[in-house]
Amino acid sequence: MTDTNSRTSPRRILNILEEIIVDPDNFTAKKISHKLKIPLPTIYRHIETLCEEKYLVAINSKKYLPGPKIRNLILKSLPYEPNFTLRRSYLRKLTNDIEETVSLSIPIGTKLVYFDRIEFHWPMQLNLEAGDHLPLHASASGKLYLSSIEEEKVIQIFKNIKTPKTAKNTITDISQFKKELKKIREISEMLKAQIKDDNRLKISFKLNDELFQKQVKPRQLLSDFLRFDCGMTGTHVGCEHGICGACTILFNNEPVRSCLMLAPQIHDGEITTIEGISENSTYDDLREAFKKYHALQCGYCTPGFLTTIVYLLEKKQYLSDEEIRKKLSGNICRCTGYTGIIKAVKEVMANRFKRSLND
């Protein structure tokens, strides 16, 4: 006997899913066939369909578990439970009060699952929806959670992580991770102590070899902070998406896009802008070479280029044309066509190389 009744087939599929989800460890096709009074071939046929559509995952020929589609459906439905309106009103009030994005998330195993989220209208946003999840050990919210629980639990979670490295700088060593969590606790306490009634933070940093202390908003872009609060107008803002490179500065002696950083991130760090780089002898050589080869026209992108190039030349490596182009690929010029820039870099590099041989 086959199941061809269109009205009973959906109900049978749902009943099979319920049995497996409620008690997957004790599930067998024969048990469900007997309990639901559904022919065994029909059970197998429905299970095969559910596996194909990823509602179930086959562990072996007898054992099945809820698949990714089931988990996603459950997670996506979480925000719309009975307290949705009340919860949203609290989240919106908190978002407006602190002028920050507010997330409600739940730690599940080695992941942090986002239950609900209200974005504040900042230029930099992370697109996360209810049901999305991130590794506890490789996300800001996850690390903040881990810093608040007992160390034994952290170690256990760390041991259960199956894909420890999610990015280049992901910490995979438990001793280093403990130090990271300690640092987070210290920063959290510092921020609690320093935050003011107007929601500003006190930060200390070096700017072009001079020590500064300033008040900043938690989500103020570093590019805006440098231009409007520090008067470093040589830091130009172009795309505001980290693509054009016009806002390039040195942070702890590494080139970064200041439009992709927040001002509080430079606390206890060192910033060098084009104003500081102009005191470098390499800058003088580059300026003359740029003039000689007409490597600039409107000049808007030039501070970003010069910052990146000075950083490269300080490495004291001799680069080919192709390598120079690759190293400068993060800086965009819409005027020159790059030929003059490459020639200028090559000349300064060659002259520095000759001087080093003579020395």
HELIX and SHEET records of a PDB file:
HELIX    1   1 THR A    8  VAL A   22  1                                  15    
HELIX    2   2 PRO A   24  ASN A   26  5                                   3    
HELIX    3   3 ALA A   29  LEU A   36  1                                   8    
HELIX    4   4 LEU A   40  GLU A   52  1                                  13    
HELIX    5   5 PRO A   68  SER A   77  1                                  10    
HELIX    6   6 LEU A   78  TYR A   80  5                                   3    
HELIX    7   7 PHE A   84  ILE A   98  1                                  15    
HELIX    8   8 LEU A  136  ALA A  138  5                                   3    
HELIX    9   9 ALA A  140  LEU A  146  1                                   7    
HELIX   10  10 GLU A  151  ASN A  160  1                                  10    
HELIX   11  11 ILE A  174  GLN A  194  1                                  21    
HELIX   12  12 LEU A  222  ASP A  224  1                                   3    
HELIX   13  13 PHE A  225  ASP A  229  3                                   5    
HELIX   14  14 SER A  258  LEU A  260  5                                   3    
HELIX   15  15 ALA A  263  ILE A  266  5                                   4    
HELIX   16  16 ILE A  274  ILE A  277  1                                   4    
HELIX   17  17 SER A  281  LYS A  292  1                                  12    
HELIX   18  18 THR A  302  GLU A  314  1                                  13    
HELIX   19  19 ASP A  321  LYS A  327  1                                   7    
HELIX   20  20 THR A  339  ASN A  358  1                                  20    
SHEET    1   A 2 LEU A  56  ALA A  58  0                                        
SHEET    2   A 2 TYR A  64  PRO A  66 -1                                        
SHEET    1   B 3 VAL A 102  ILE A 108  0                                        
SHEET    2   B 3 LYS A 111  ILE A 118 -1                                        
SHEET    3   B 3 HIS A 133  PRO A 135 -1                                        
SHEET    1   C 5 GLU A 210  VAL A 216  0                                        
SHEET    2   C 5 LEU A 201  LEU A 207 -1                                        
SHEET    3   C 5 GLU A 270  THR A 272  1                                        
SHEET    4   C 5 THR A 248  PHE A 251 -1                                        
SHEET    5   C 5 GLU A 254  ARG A 257 -1                                        
END                                                                             
